[in-house]
Amino acid sequence: MTQKILIVGGVAGGASAAARLRRHSENDQIIMFERGPHVSFSNCSLPYYLSDTIQNADSLVLMSPEKFLKQYNIQARVNNEVIAIDRKNKTVSVKNVLTNEIYTENYDKLILSPGAKPIVPPIPGKEFVNIFTVRNVVDITKLKQSILEHTPRNIAVIGGGFIGIEVAENLREAGYKVSLIEAMPQIMRTFDYDMVQILHKEMNDHGIDLIVNDKVDSFAQDQVILGSGKTVLADVLIMTIGVAPETDLAKQAELTIGKTGAIAVNDACQTNDPDIYAVGDAIEVSGALFADKFKLALAWPAQVQARGVADHINGKEFKNLSYLGSSCIKIFDYNAASTGLTEGFIQATKMNLDYEIVMITPNDQVSLMPTNHTMFFKLLFEKVTGRVLGAQAIGKGNVDKRIDVIATAIKFNATVQDLIDLELCYAPPFSTAKDVVNMAGYVASNLLNGAFAQISVAQVRELVQQDALILDVREAAELAKGRIINSLHIPLSELRARVNELPRDQSIYIHCRSGQRSYNAVLMLQNLGYTQVFNLAGGFLSLSFYEAFNDQDLQRSPIVTAYNFN
């Protein structure tokens, strides 16, 4: 039976649904409405136009209305905004934004893919600053044209999520003076506080004035006034504090809005009206590792949902997934990726979950390779069961590969033992014989079995202040790269001969550069009868990254004589 299917929104979700629908049927009438002038554009690529990484704005647009019609026989009506839904009569009201003409279209099925809109709060003094947002090709083109025409001396980006970071990075790459302001204590909440310090330092090192834990209070003439009283100069201001799901149409049609403020849908992405579906950033989804709903403004879920809805409309089985929220980002010379749960999320939501962490800093390739780099890797797993819960990776190499492996492992309910058993590709230019993921599995398994105990980098400052016994087992030549204040130095190569220098009735906290040699020292001492020995996870390298940005930002005294970042 021929159907008439209308789609509201022509970017990731809408365009994917339209194409999939056509593959199911040559007879259905498919009309897609987009209130802007472009459909099927690469919104994730928008910031890269600012640095000329993408030189032509037209290349951001992947499909034209003409191409949709010729290739798919799909009407893509740009500059046409759906302004109302009449569920009883199964019609929509559409406004041509160029002519202001309003007309109606009937439907058999309706798919809502309106996306999300940038949040611009009513901050006092908005009229005194030149504010931009980044949502589509028109937005990014206006921003770049304004910058090129007026050559601003200072640009401020408010918000440290994906878009804010990428906009700030690309503006800095283009040579502009950039400040990034984040109200929370850290950028990128997809990473834990101990991991994100690497990214804080990287932005700072590349000349971005990174301000965290300071909320925008008001605006003055070309100025941002912060809650701390600090003033940030800004000829141009880009608001990237987050997005809100587009729900106006759904509310007008009395479709159910979920607890998150996004559109509520069932397992087939149907709203409370079975003839109306919704996909993408506008809906709430289920968590794969926690029993609750959340919002997930990422491209992959929108694509999956769009395909599934097209299948369901055509009588095929579809059940919307629960999601991990896997993501990645490039920040100057570092790549960062994450999947699953973070410690921050577990603590903020008060999840009843007994978990443990692994923090390692292995090589991502064989050390003889000139392209070898250190990778900072954090794994979360459930105590007792060993079930993998999440992971984060930051480095200059292929962090996405390792996080993709972990995301796959979580999908199939893997344990840390399974990570050990994974048979992963190896050659010196690609990895080490035991890949980073395998190594994380080994460390997790040892922790799970009680083979040793550890402390985190977040605990070291307090230990130094308490004058705890911190043992440095690096070689003497390495001390020039920095050491923890008042630490005791006995190289691992001398430890057996000098073990009597260590007290047996006192806790000993042991570190090396990466955590590997200190792990061996912990096992050695345990075998010699020491019972209060702890390994510093991630070693002096992780500690240096953890402390450096905050030492500068908070103007506090370092607990190390020098930092070692390599």
N, C-alpha and C positions, 0 to 999 in steps of 0.2 A: 504494500500500500504506500502510495506517495505521501510524504510528510513535508510540512513546511517548518523549518527549524530556524529560529532567530538566535543570534549570538550577540551579546552586549560586551564589547571589548575586543580589540583586534590585535593584542600583543601575544605573549607566550601561550596562555591558556586558550584564548579565543581562536587564534589562528591555528593552533594544533588541533583543536576540536573540529574546526571547519574542514581541515584537510583529511582528517580521519573519517569524518562523516561522509565525505565524497568517496572515499575508497570503499565504503560499505554500499553505496547506492549511487547510480547515475540519475535516478529519477527524482530524488528529494530536492526541494527548493531550499537553498541555504543562503541566508543573508546575514552578514556580519556588520555591526555598526561600531564605528570608532569616532568619538567626538573630536579627536585631533586630526591633523592632516596626514598622519602616517599609520600604517598597519605593519605588524610583524617587524618591528625594529629591535635591535639588540640593546635593551636597556642596561644590561650588565656592562656593556662596553662604553657607555656614555662618558665616564670620567676620562677615558684615554684620548678623547678628542681634544681635551684641554692642553695636553703636552705634545700634540701632533704625532703621538704613537699611531693614532688613526687620523689621517690628514684631511679626509673629506667627509663632511657630515652626511652626505648622501649615501656613503657606504654603510652607515649605521642602519639604513633601511633595507631589510632583507627581501621584501616582496612589495610590489605595487598593486593597487586595485586592478589595474589592467592585466597584470600577470596572474592574479588570482582568478580573474574571469576567464582568461585564455587557457590556463593550465588546468584549472579545477572546476570551471563553471560555477564559481562562487562569487556572489555580489559582495564586494567589500566597500561599504559606503562610508567614506571618510567625511569628516566635518559634519557628522550626523549623530546627535546625542539622544539616546533614549531617556525620556524625562518622566515617564509614568508607565505603570503596568496595570492593566485591567484584567485581573485573574478570572472574574466571572465570565467575561466575553472573550477571554484569551486573545487580547490585543495589547499592543504597546503604542504609546505616543512618542513620536520621534520629531526632534527639532533640527532643521538644517541650520547650523550655527552661522552660515554665511548669509543666508537670505531671511532667517527667522521664520521660515515656513514650518508649520507643524502639521504632521500627517500621521495616520495610523497604519499599522501592519498587524494582521492576525498571525497566530502561530499555532502549531500543534505541540511543539516542544520549544522551550526557551532556556538558553544557557547564559548564566551571568558570569562574566569574567572581567569585572570592572577594575580589578587591581586594588592598589592602595595609594593613598595620597600623602604627600609630605606634611608633617605636623609643623605648624607655625603658630606657636602660642601667642597670646596677647601681651607681649612684653612691653612695658611702658617705653615710649620714645621711638617706636618703630618708624615713625615718619622722618627721623633724623639719619637713617642709614639706608643704604642701597642693598635691599635684600633679594636674594635669588634662591630658588629651590631647584632640585635636579630630579625630574621624573621622566622626561621624554626628549626627543630630538629637538623640539622647539625650545625647551628649557636650556639645554646645554648649548645650543647655538646662540641664544640670547646672551647667556653668560659669557661665552667666549668673545662675541662681538663687542660687548660692553668693555671687557678687559682690554681688548686690542685697541679700542677707540680711546679709552681714557687712561690707560697705563697706570693703574693704581699702585700706590706706594706700599700699601698694606692690605692684605686679604685675610679675613678671619673666617674659619669654618667652625660652625657650632655643631658638635655631635661627633662621637668617635666610633660609629658603627661602620659597616662596609662602605657605604657611599661616602661618608665623611672622610674616612681614611684615604680612599682612592682619589677623591677630589683633591684633598690636601697634597697627596704625593704627586699627582700629575701637575698641579699648579707649581709646586716647588721644582719639579723637573723642568718646567717651562721657564724657570728663573725668577719667579715672584717671591716676595717675602710673605710667608704664610704663618698664621697662628691657628692652632686647633684647640678648641675649648671643649672639655668634657666635664659634666657635672659630677659624674661618678668617680670613684678613686682610680678607675682604669678605663682604657678603651677596650673594645672588642670583648664583650661579655661571653663570647664563645670560648674564651681561654681563661684559665685560672690566673689569679693574681701573681703567683710565682712564675708562671710562664710568660705572661704578657709583658713583664719588665724588659724582656729582650726586645720587644717591639717598641716599647717606650724609648729605650735607648737608641734604637735604630732611627726613629723619627727625629729625635733630638740631634743625633749625630749628623743628619742630613739637613740640618738648618731649620727645621720646623719648630716654632715656639710652642711646645706641647704643655698645655695647662690642664691638669686633672684635679678632681675633687673641688671644683670651684664653679658655682652655678651663675648663669647670666642673670643679673638683677634688672638692668635697664639699658637703654641706649641713649647716647648723646650724639652731637654732630660728629659723624664718622668715628664713633667710639663705642666700645662695648664696656659697660660697667659691671664688674663681677661682684658676687656676694662678699668676697673678701675685701672689697674696696679697690682692688687692682683695676686699672684701665688698660684696655687693649685697643690700639688704633686699627681702624678698619674702613678703608675707602669702599671696599666691597665686602659684603657679608653673605655667606652661603649657609642656609639653614638645613642641617641634615641630622636633626635630633631623633628622627624615627619616622615611621609611616603609620597611618591609621587605615584600616580596611574601608573601602568605598561601600557603604551600606545604605545610602540614601534611598536608592530604588527599592531595596529589599524592605526597608522600614515602611516606605509608602505603600507597598503591596502587602503589608502585614505578614511578611515572612519572618520566621523566628530568628531572633538574634541570640547567639550563644553567650555564655558567661564571660567570654573573653572580649566581647564587643564585636566579634566577627559573625558572619552568617553561619547558622547551625545547619549542618547537613547530615544525612544518614550515610551508611556504608557505601551507597551508590552515588554519593554526592547530590542526592535529591534534597531539596528544601522541604518544608512542611506541605508544599504544593507538589505533588508527584510529577507534574508536567514542567516544573521549573527546577533546573539544576544550577549549581554554583561551583566554581573551581578557582584555584589560585590564591592570591594574597588576600582575597576578600572573605575566605572561609576559615573556620577553625578546624584543626586536625587533632588526631589522637597521638599521644606520646607512646613510643615503642617500649620505653623503659620505666614509665610511670603512668599511673591510671588517672590521667587528666587530659583536658584539652589545652591547646596552645595555638598561637599564631606563628606561621612559618612563611615568611616572605622570600622564598627562593624559587628559582626557575624550574628545577627538576620536579618538585612536587606538582607544580602547575601543569607540566607536560604530562605527567603520569595520570593526573586526574582528568585532563582534557581527553586523552585517549580512552580512558575508562568510561567516561560519560558517553562518548560517541558509540562505544561498544554497547553500553546498556540501552541506549535509545534504540539500537538495532537488535535488541533481544539477546545480546550476549552477556555472559556473567561478568560482573565487575564488583570487586569489594575494595574500597579505598583503603590504602595502607595506613599503618601507624608509622610514625616517622622518627628518625634519629636526629635530623637536622645537620647532616654532614655538610661541611663547607670549607672553602680555602680562600686565601687572599695572598697577594704579593705586596710587600711593603719595602720599597727600595731594593736592597740586596738580599732580603730575607723572604722566604716563602713560609706560610703558616697554614695549618689545616687542623680541623678538629671533627670529632664525631661523638655522639652519645652524651653521657652525663659528664658534667664538670663538678669539682668539689664545691664551687661557688653556688651552682644550682641546687645541689643536694642540701647545702646548709641553708640557703635562702628559703627553700620550700619545706624545710624541716622533714625531709624524707626519712622514714624509718628504715634506714639502710646501713648495715655494718659493712664498711668498705675499707680497702687499703689502696695505697698508691705505689707505683714504681716511677722513679725519676732516674733516667739514664742519659748519658751524653756520649754515645758511641760515634765512630766514623760511619758516614753513609756509603763510603766506598773503601776499597783497600787503600791503606795509608800511602802506599807508593804512587798512587795515581795523582797527577797534578790537579785533578778536578775534585779531589776528596775534600769533604768538609765535615765539621762536627754537626751532629743533629741532636737537638734537645727534644727528648721524647718523654711523655708522661702517660702512664696507663692507670686506669681505675678498674678495680675488680672487686667482686664481692668476697668477703671473708667466708670461710667454711666451704662454700661451693666452688669458689674460683671463677665464677661467671664473669666474663668481660663486660664492663659497663661503659667504657668510653676511653678516648685517647686524644692527645694533642701532640703535634709535632711542629717544630720550628727549626729551620735551617736554610742553607743556601742551595740545597739539592732537592731531590724528589720527595718532599714530605707528603705530597698528595697520594703517592703510591702506597706509602705505609699506612696512612689513615684509611685509604680505600680498603686495604686488607682487613683492618680492624672493623670497619663498618660491615664488611661481608661476614666477618667472624661473629659480630653481635647479631646480625640477621639470622644466623643459624645457631644462636644460643651457645656459642663456643665458650670454653673455659681457658684458663691460662695454660693448661697442659696442651690444649689444642694448638695454641700459638707456638709452642715448642715443636710440635709435630708437623707444622706447615712446611711443605716442600716448595720453597720459593726460589726464583731464578737467581743464579749467581754467576758473575764474571767480574773481575777487578774494577772495570769502569762503571759497574752498575750497583754493586753492593759488596758486603763482606760475606764470607762463607756462611756464617750465622748472621742473618739479616737483623736489622734493628728490631723488627717484630719478634723474631725468635729470641733475641736477647732479653726483651721485655718479658717474654714468657718464662724464661729461665729465672730471672730475678723474682718475678711474681710467685713462681712455684716455690722458690727458696723461702720467701716470706710466708707463704701459705703453710709451709711445713715447719716453720719456726726455726730455720737454719741460722738466722741472724736477725738482729733488730736494727732499725735505722732512725735517723732524725732527718728533718727537712731543712732546707735553707732558711725557711722562715723562723726557725728556732735558734739559729746561731747567734744572733745579736744578743738575745737574752742570756745565752750561755756565756758569752764573752763578758757581759756585765756582771754575771755571777762568779766570774773568775773560775769557771769550770775547766777541767783538764781536757784540752783539745790537742790531739796528737796529729802532727803533720808527717806523713810517711813518704813524701816526695823526696827526690834526690836533692842534694845541696844546691846544684846549679839552678834548680827551679825556683828557689826562694827569691831570686832577684826579680821574678815576675810578680811578687807580692806574697804576703803571708798573713794569716789571721793574728791580730795583736795578742801577745802573751801566749801564743801556742807553743807547745813543746815539739821540737823537731828530732825525729829519729827515722832515718830513711828505712824503707822496707828491706833493703839489702843488708841492713845492720840490725834489724829488730830482734832477730833470734839471739844474737850475741849480747844485746843490751836490754833484754826483757826485764831484768831485775831492777831497772831504773823506774819501772812503772808500778804504782801501788795497786794492791789487789782489793782494797776496801773502798775504792772510789770509782765513780762512773768515768769512763774514758770515751771521748767522742773523736772518731778517727776520720781523717780525710786525706785525699790525694788530689790530683788534677780533675779526674773524671768520676771517681767512685769505684774503679775496678781494683786498683792496688790496695785501697783502704778496705775493700771487701775481703781481700786475701789476708790482710792484717787482722781483721776482726776474727776470721776463722782460725788463724794461727793462735791468737790469744785465747780464744775459747777452748781450743784443744790443749792449751797449756794451763787451763784451770781458771781463767778470768771469766767472770760471769756478768760484769756490767760494762760491756763494750758495745758501741753503736757506730754504724757507718753513716757518713754524711751523704745522702742521696744526691747524685749529680756532681759532687765534688766542688773544688775551689772554683772551677769554671762557672758552674751554675750559680754559686754564691756571688761571684763578681757581677754577673748580669743582674742578679736579684737586688743587689745593694746599690749599684752605681747610679741609676736614674734617681732613686729616692734620696740618696746622699746629696746629690746636686739640687734636686727640687726642694727638699726640706731643709737644705743647708745644715745638715747634721754631720757629726764627726764620723768618719769611716771606721769600720771595725777591721779593715785590712790595711796593710802598709801600701799596697798598690793593687790594682785590678788586673786580672789576667783574662783576656777575651779570646785567646786562641791557643 
